[in-house]
C-alpha cells in the first residue's frame, strides 16, 4: 500500500489536482492529508464525503483513487457500519467507473496494481449465490 508520506502521491492526479498541485481551485485536497485524518477517526463519513468526489465522480475515476482504495478498504474494516458502507460503495463505484486507458490522469500506475487488486478482493465481502451448489 502506498505510504501516506510517499512523494508519489503528488504525481497522482484527481479532480482539480494536476501535476502535483491544485489546478482549478484552491479547495482541491491533498489525498494523503485527508486519509491521515480518516485514520484518526474512521467513522467520519462527512470528511470522507468531502474527499470522495475528488477521487471518483460523474462516471470518472482518477489515478489517485487507485492509490486511495487500499487505504479506504482498511478504513472500512476499522469503522462502524454506516462508514463501512460509504467506504465500500465508493470502492465499488471507483472500480466500475475506472477507465485506465483514458490517459495518465485516469491510469493505474504499475506500482499500485498489486495493492489495488488485493484491496478489491478484500472489499468483495458478499457471498456469490451463483457459487452455491
Z-matrix of the N, CA and C atoms (Angstrom, degrees):
N
C 1 1.443
C 2 1.531 1 107.92
N 3 1.316 2 115.52 1 135.89
C 4 1.460 3 119.97 2 -178.63
C 5 1.529 4 109.33 3 -65.81
N 6 1.318 5 115.75 4 120.34
C 7 1.451 6 121.31 5 179.95
C 8 1.529 7 110.19 6 -59.23
N 9 1.305 8 116.60 7 146.39
C 10 1.457 9 120.24 8 -178.44
C 11 1.524 10 112.85 9 -69.83
N 12 1.326 11 117.41 10 -13.82
C 13 1.459 12 119.38 11 176.04
C 14 1.533 13 112.86 12 -103.87
N 15 1.330 14 116.38 13 10.97
C 16 1.464 15 121.15 14 178.97
C 17 1.535 16 109.74 15 -71.55
N 18 1.318 17 118.43 16 128.75
C 19 1.467 18 120.55 17 -178.64
C 20 1.536 19 113.90 18 -65.24
N 21 1.324 20 117.28 19 -15.07
C 22 1.474 21 119.07 20 -180.00
C 23 1.524 22 112.92 21 -67.55
N 24 1.334 23 118.58 22 -15.87
C 25 1.466 24 120.52 23 174.82
C 26 1.527 25 110.77 24 -56.07
N 27 1.326 26 116.29 25 -34.47
C 28 1.468 27 120.13 26 -179.52
C 29 1.522 28 111.66 27 -63.24
N 30 1.319 29 118.00 28 -26.35
C 31 1.461 30 122.68 29 -178.38
C 32 1.530 31 112.67 30 -81.93
N 33 1.319 32 117.50 31 -15.08
C 34 1.459 33 122.01 32 -173.14
C 35 1.528 34 109.98 33 -92.11
N 36 1.295 35 115.51 34 108.21
C 37 1.461 36 120.54 35 -177.37
C 38 1.523 37 111.76 36 -72.15
N 39 1.308 38 114.29 37 151.75
C 40 1.455 39 122.48 38 168.98
C 41 1.519 40 107.00 39 -147.31
N 42 1.297 41 115.76 40 178.68
C 43 1.463 42 119.76 41 -177.57
C 44 1.531 43 109.88 42 -54.19
N 45 1.323 44 115.72 43 124.94
C 46 1.467 45 124.40 44 -179.52
C 47 1.528 46 114.20 45 66.03
N 48 1.328 47 117.57 46 17.98
C 49 1.472 48 122.10 47 176.98
C 50 1.526 49 107.45 48 -134.42
N 51 1.329 50 116.66 49 111.42
C 52 1.464 51 121.54 50 -177.21
C 53 1.523 52 108.42 51 -138.05
N 54 1.318 53 116.01 52 140.99
C 55 1.460 54 122.73 53 177.25
C 56 1.533 55 113.09 54 54.64
N 57 1.323 56 115.78 55 40.30
C 58 1.456 57 120.47 56 172.03
C 59 1.507 58 117.09 57 84.62
N 60 1.341 59 117.71 58 9.53
C 61 1.454 60 119.36 59 -178.18
C 62 1.528 61 111.02 60 -156.36
N 63 1.336 62 116.82 61 160.16
C 64 1.465 63 118.53 62 174.74
C 65 1.524 64 109.92 63 -57.55
N 66 1.331 65 116.64 64 139.70
C 67 1.456 66 120.49 65 -174.63
C 68 1.528 67 112.91 66 -110.20
N 69 1.299 68 117.17 67 -52.85
C 70 1.458 69 120.05 68 -172.34
C 71 1.521 70 113.25 69 -99.31
N 72 1.284 71 116.81 70 -5.40
C 73 1.455 72 118.76 71 -179.09
C 74 1.505 73 110.48 72 -177.04
N 75 1.301 74 116.97 73 153.57
C 76 1.465 75 120.05 74 -176.82
C 77 1.523 76 113.92 75 -73.09
N 78 1.332 77 117.69 76 -6.25
C 79 1.461 78 119.42 77 -176.07
C 80 1.519 79 114.18 78 -87.15
N 81 1.321 80 118.56 79 -4.24
C 82 1.464 81 120.74 80 -179.62
C 83 1.527 82 109.31 81 -64.75
N 84 1.334 83 116.96 82 123.43
C 85 1.465 84 119.67 83 -176.88
C 86 1.526 85 112.35 84 -77.91
N 87 1.314 86 115.22 85 157.57
C 88 1.453 87 120.87 86 168.84
C 89 1.523 88 105.29 87 -92.35
N 90 1.314 89 117.19 88 112.97
C 91 1.464 90 123.43 89 -168.52
C 92 1.528 91 113.17 90 -52.24
N 93 1.335 92 120.55 91 -47.37
C 94 1.471 93 118.69 92 -179.22
C 95 1.533 94 114.00 93 -60.62
N 96 1.324 95 117.77 94 -30.85
C 97 1.463 96 119.60 95 177.89
C 98 1.528 97 110.80 96 -64.91
N 99 1.319 98 116.37 97 -42.19
C 100 1.466 99 120.26 98 179.98
C 101 1.533 100 110.14 99 -69.91
N 102 1.332 101 116.93 100 -42.37
C 103 1.462 102 119.85 101 178.41
C 104 1.522 103 111.18 102 -61.11
N 105 1.306 104 117.26 103 -38.87
C 106 1.464 105 121.21 104 177.04
C 107 1.527 106 110.12 105 -59.22
N 108 1.310 107 116.72 106 -44.83
C 109 1.473 108 120.49 107 178.52
C 110 1.523 109 110.68 108 -65.51
N 111 1.329 110 117.47 109 -36.09
C 112 1.464 111 119.94 110 178.32
C 113 1.526 112 111.65 111 -68.24
N 114 1.325 113 117.84 112 -35.41
C 115 1.465 114 119.77 113 175.43
C 116 1.533 115 110.47 114 -62.06
N 117 1.322 116 117.13 115 -31.71
C 118 1.466 117 121.15 116 177.68
C 119 1.527 118 111.24 117 -72.27
N 120 1.340 119 116.79 118 -29.58
C 121 1.459 120 121.40 119 179.72
C 122 1.533 121 108.70 120 -146.85
N 123 1.331 122 118.14 121 80.74
C 124 1.461 123 121.27 122 -174.89
C 125 1.524 124 114.70 123 -63.70
N 126 1.312 125 117.81 124 -16.19
C 127 1.462 126 120.13 125 -179.83
C 128 1.527 127 113.08 126 -87.97
N 129 1.318 128 118.35 127 4.28
C 130 1.463 129 122.07 128 -177.75
C 131 1.537 130 110.23 129 -79.79
N 132 1.324 131 115.82 130 79.76
C 133 1.469 132 120.53 131 -177.67
C 134 1.520 133 111.56 132 -67.48
N 135 1.319 134 118.10 133 -26.68
C 136 1.466 135 119.77 134 177.85
C 137 1.532 136 111.12 135 -66.47
N 138 1.312 137 116.38 136 -42.31
C 139 1.464 138 119.66 137 177.15
C 140 1.525 139 110.26 138 -63.95
N 141 1.323 140 116.94 139 -44.36
C 142 1.467 141 119.28 140 178.67
C 143 1.529 142 110.76 141 -63.49
N 144 1.315 143 117.49 142 -36.44
C 145 1.467 144 121.13 143 178.98
C 146 1.526 145 111.57 144 -65.37
N 147 1.317 146 117.49 145 -26.18
C 148 1.467 147 120.23 146 176.19
C 149 1.523 148 111.51 147 -79.02
N 150 1.328 149 117.68 148 -25.67
C 151 1.464 150 121.38 149 179.42
C 152 1.524 151 112.68 150 -86.47
N 153 1.309 152 117.37 151 -44.44
C 154 1.464 153 120.66 152 -168.11
C 155 1.532 154 115.12 153 -56.19
N 156 1.334 155 121.95 154 -36.38
C 157 1.467 156 119.07 155 178.94
C 158 1.531 157 113.54 156 -66.14
N 159 1.316 158 116.76 157 -20.20
C 160 1.466 159 119.45 158 176.48
C 161 1.527 160 111.42 159 -77.58
N 162 1.320 161 116.29 160 -19.33
C 163 1.462 162 121.53 161 -179.66
C 164 1.522 163 112.36 162 -97.27
N 165 1.321 164 116.18 163 -37.02
C 166 1.460 165 121.15 164 -177.81
C 167 1.525 166 108.08 165 -152.57
N 168 1.337 167 115.38 166 118.01
C 169 1.460 168 119.30 167 177.18
C 170 1.517 169 109.23 168 -161.50
N 171 1.318 170 114.67 169 155.65
C 172 1.456 171 122.00 170 175.23
C 173 1.530 172 111.66 171 51.70
N 174 1.321 173 116.22 172 42.16
C 175 1.452 174 121.14 173 177.81
C 176 1.516 175 114.79 174 72.04
N 177 1.325 176 117.28 175 19.85
C 178 1.463 177 122.06 176 -177.43
C 179 1.521 178 109.85 177 -128.15
N 180 1.320 179 115.72 178 131.06
C 181 1.462 180 121.22 179 173.48
C 182 1.523 181 107.51 180 -112.66
N 183 1.313 182 115.63 181 125.65
C 184 1.460 183 121.57 182 -177.41
C 185 1.522 184 111.43 183 -92.74
N 186 1.320 185 116.69 184 159.74
C 187 1.465 186 123.07 185 -175.91
C 188 1.532 187 112.68 186 -54.82
N 189 1.315 188 117.84 187 -39.32
C 190 1.471 189 120.30 188 -178.82
C 191 1.527 190 112.01 189 -63.14
N 192 1.323 191 117.03 190 -25.35
C 193 1.467 192 119.89 191 178.49
C 194 1.520 193 111.05 192 -62.01
N 195 1.321 194 116.37 193 -36.15
C 196 1.464 195 119.62 194 -177.43
C 197 1.519 196 111.63 195 -68.61
N 198 1.316 197 117.64 196 -28.21
C 199 1.465 198 121.08 197 173.92
C 200 1.520 199 110.62 198 -80.16
N 201 1.326 200 116.90 199 -30.69
C 202 1.462 201 121.09 200 -178.30
C 203 1.527 202 112.67 201 -77.24
N 204 1.321 203 118.19 202 -31.51
C 205 1.467 204 121.14 203 -173.90
C 206 1.529 205 113.32 204 -53.73
N 207 1.325 206 121.32 205 -46.32
C 208 1.470 207 118.47 206 177.81
C 209 1.531 208 112.52 207 -58.98
N 210 1.314 209 117.38 208 -36.11
C 211 1.461 210 120.82 209 176.99
C 212 1.530 211 110.49 210 -68.94
N 213 1.318 212 116.29 211 -40.88
C 214 1.464 213 120.51 212 -179.08
C 215 1.528 214 110.33 213 -63.55
N 216 1.323 215 117.01 214 -40.34
C 217 1.466 216 119.95 215 177.68
C 218 1.524 217 110.30 216 -65.05
N 219 1.311 218 117.19 217 -39.97
C 220 1.462 219 120.25 218 177.01
C 221 1.533 220 110.83 219 -64.99
N 222 1.313 221 117.02 220 -40.67
C 223 1.463 222 120.73 221 176.86
C 224 1.522 223 111.07 222 -63.57
N 225 1.317 224 116.60 223 -39.05
C 226 1.468 225 120.45 224 178.52
C 227 1.518 226 110.92 225 -59.12
N 228 1.313 227 116.62 226 -40.86
C 229 1.468 228 120.80 227 -179.10
C 230 1.525 229 111.95 228 -66.32
N 231 1.327 230 116.80 229 -23.66
C 232 1.466 231 120.97 230 -176.86
C 233 1.528 232 112.96 231 -100.70
N 234 1.329 233 117.37 232 6.02
C 235 1.459 234 119.57 233 -171.88
C 236 1.525 235 112.42 234 -113.02
N 237 1.325 236 114.83 235 172.44
C 238 1.456 237 120.24 236 176.17
C 239 1.531 238 110.04 237 -75.07
N 240 1.317 239 116.99 238 175.36
C 241 1.466 240 121.44 239 -174.74
C 242 1.518 241 113.24 240 -60.38
N 243 1.311 242 117.27 241 -40.87
C 244 1.462 243 120.84 242 -178.43
C 245 1.524 244 110.59 243 -64.21
N 246 1.322 245 116.48 244 -50.82
C 247 1.462 246 120.40 245 179.94
C 248 1.525 247 110.60 246 -65.07
N 249 1.314 248 116.28 247 -40.05
C 250 1.466 249 120.09 248 179.54
C 251 1.526 250 110.24 249 -58.20
N 252 1.307 251 116.89 250 -43.68
C 253 1.469 252 120.24 251 178.61
C 254 1.523 253 110.62 252 -61.89
N 255 1.311 254 117.48 253 -43.93
C 256 1.470 255 120.67 254 179.81
C 257 1.529 256 111.31 255 -61.23
N 258 1.323 257 115.74 256 -44.94
C 259 1.460 258 119.89 257 179.61
C 260 1.534 259 111.12 258 -61.80
N 261 1.312 260 116.70 259 -47.12
C 262 1.464 261 119.83 260 -175.53
C 263 1.525 262 112.39 261 -72.69
N 264 1.324 263 117.39 262 -31.97
C 265 1.469 264 119.57 263 173.34
C 266 1.521 265 109.24 264 -62.83
N 267 1.328 266 116.72 265 -43.41
C 268 1.462 267 120.08 266 176.65
C 269 1.526 268 111.34 267 -57.50
N 270 1.327 269 116.86 268 -47.28
C 271 1.469 270 120.35 269 -179.32
C 272 1.526 271 110.11 270 -58.10
N 273 1.323 272 116.98 271 -45.55
C 274 1.456 273 120.69 272 178.77
C 275 1.510 274 112.33 273 -59.81
N 276 1.322 275 117.07 274 -46.08
C 277 1.464 276 120.09 275 179.73
C 278 1.522 277 111.74 276 -65.24
N 279 1.323 278 116.60 277 -41.67
C 280 1.462 279 119.75 278 179.77
C 281 1.517 280 111.31 279 -61.51
N 282 1.313 281 117.27 280 -39.61
C 283 1.469 282 121.02 281 179.00
C 284 1.532 283 110.17 282 -69.82
N 285 1.321 284 116.88 283 -43.36
C 286 1.466 285 120.74 284 -179.63
C 287 1.523 286 111.46 285 -61.81
N 288 1.332 287 117.19 286 -42.15
C 289 1.458 288 121.51 287 -175.24
C 290 1.527 289 114.03 288 -89.80
N 291 1.317 290 117.48 289 5.28
C 292 1.455 291 120.49 290 -179.69
C 293 1.532 292 110.85 291 -64.27
N 294 1.319 293 114.80 292 132.76
C 295 1.468 294 122.49 293 174.61
C 296 1.531 295 107.52 294 -134.47
N 297 1.327 296 116.72 295 67.82
C 298 1.462 297 119.93 296 -172.19
C 299 1.526 298 114.56 297 -63.75
N 300 1.321 299 117.69 298 -15.43
C 301 1.467 300 119.85 299 178.83
C 302 1.526 301 112.12 300 -90.83
N 303 1.324 302 117.79 301 3.86
C 304 1.465 303 121.75 302 -176.25
C 305 1.527 304 113.36 303 -83.71
N 306 1.311 305 117.77 304 -0.87
C 307 1.461 306 120.63 305 178.93
C 308 1.510 307 111.84 306 130.13
N 309 1.318 308 115.05 307 171.77
C 310 1.459 309 122.06 308 -173.81
C 311 1.530 310 113.42 309 -58.02
N 312 1.304 311 118.35 310 -35.76
C 313 1.467 312 121.04 311 -178.37
C 314 1.518 313 113.01 312 -67.36
N 315 1.342 314 116.98 313 -13.88
C 316 1.465 315 122.10 314 -175.38
C 317 1.525 316 112.59 315 -124.19
N 318 1.312 317 117.05 316 7.57
C 319 1.459 318 120.54 317 -172.08
C 320 1.527 319 112.67 318 -90.35
N 321 1.323 320 113.68 319 156.90
C 322 1.456 321 121.31 320 173.53
C 323 1.527 322 106.36 321 -93.30
N 324 1.303 323 116.40 322 111.86
C 325 1.452 324 121.30 323 179.27
C 326 1.526 325 109.11 324 -67.38
N 327 1.329 326 116.33 325 141.71
C 328 1.469 327 121.13 326 -175.90
C 329 1.525 328 112.82 327 -51.24
N 330 1.329 329 118.02 328 -40.68
C 331 1.470 330 119.66 329 -176.13
C 332 1.532 331 112.74 330 -71.11
N 333 1.336 332 117.42 331 -5.64
C 334 1.464 333 120.75 332 178.73
C 335 1.520 334 113.44 333 -101.61
N 336 1.319 335 118.08 334 -14.68
C 337 1.467 336 121.88 335 -170.01
C 338 1.534 337 114.20 336 -57.63
N 339 1.309 338 118.35 337 -48.22
C 340 1.461 339 121.22 338 -176.27
C 341 1.523 340 111.18 339 -63.71
N 342 1.325 341 117.00 340 -47.38
C 343 1.469 342 120.31 341 -179.39
C 344 1.525 343 111.24 342 -67.61
N 345 1.324 344 117.42 343 -34.95
C 346 1.454 345 120.46 344 177.71
C 347 1.517 346 110.57 345 -64.89
N 348 1.315 347 117.18 346 -45.57
C 349 1.468 348 120.79 347 179.14
C 350 1.525 349 110.73 348 -61.80
N 351 1.317 350 117.26 349 -43.48
C 352 1.463 351 121.58 350 179.01
C 353 1.536 352 110.00 351 -61.29
N 354 1.315 353 117.35 352 -43.48
C 355 1.468 354 120.94 353 179.82
C 356 1.523 355 111.32 354 -66.14
N 357 1.318 356 116.94 355 -40.57
C 358 1.462 357 119.74 356 177.05
C 359 1.522 358 110.52 357 -60.68
N 360 1.331 359 116.62 358 -42.25
C 361 1.467 360 120.50 359 178.44
C 362 1.530 361 110.89 360 -64.30
N 363 1.323 362 117.34 361 -41.83
C 364 1.463 363 121.20 362 179.78
C 365 1.524 364 111.52 363 -66.67
N 366 1.315 365 117.61 364 -34.05
C 367 1.464 366 121.62 365 -179.27
C 368 1.518 367 111.77 366 -72.68
N 369 1.310 368 117.58 367 -20.49
C 370 1.459 369 121.64 368 -178.27
C 371 1.526 370 108.47 369 -82.88
N 372 1.329 371 115.02 370 81.15
C 373 1.461 372 120.91 371 -173.49
C 374 1.524 373 113.24 372 -97.83
N 375 1.318 374 117.39 373 -1.99
C 376 1.453 375 119.36 374 -176.72
C 377 1.516 376 110.72 375 -81.05
N 378 1.311 377 116.01 376 156.28
C 379 1.449 378 121.26 377 172.26
C 380 1.513 379 107.09 378 -85.28
N 381 1.307 380 117.37 379 132.97
C 382 1.452 381 121.85 380 179.20
C 383 1.532 382 107.98 381 -89.28
N 384 1.347 383 117.53 382 109.59
C 385 1.460 384 119.87 383 -177.54
C 386 1.535 385 112.58 384 -62.64
N 387 1.312 386 117.11 385 -21.06
C 388 1.477 387 119.66 386 179.38
C 389 1.520 388 111.12 387 -70.94
N 390 1.335 389 117.63 388 -19.23
C 391 1.460 390 119.54 389 -177.79
C 392 1.520 391 112.50 390 -88.46
N 393 1.315 392 116.84 391 -6.89
C 394 1.462 393 119.11 392 179.80
C 395 1.520 394 109.71 393 -77.86
N 396 1.287 395 116.01 394 137.39
C 397 1.433 396 118.75 395 -172.52
C 398 1.445 397 115.05 396 -107.62
